[in-house]
Amino acid sequence: MDLIESVMLCMLLGLVGASAMAYHADNEPRDVRLLVGLTTLWGAGTAVALVA
């Protein structure tokens, strides 16, 4: 695993944690959906980087 893949994986874990905290903190649903969408896109990019 290269450095960039490790950084992408750490960022993904941070985004997942932030999404979970935002959901449980009863933030605005629109903001939570935006964060979840960003997390999904980042996860897809991380998966592609790990496979390639």
Sequence and secondary structure as in RCSB ss.txt:
>XXXX:A:sequence
MDLIESVMLCMLLGLVGASAMAYHADNEPRDVRLLVGLTTLWGAGTAVALVA
>XXXX:A:secstr
  HHHHHHHHHHHHHHHHHHHHHHTT  HHHHHHHHHHHHHHHHHHHHHHH 
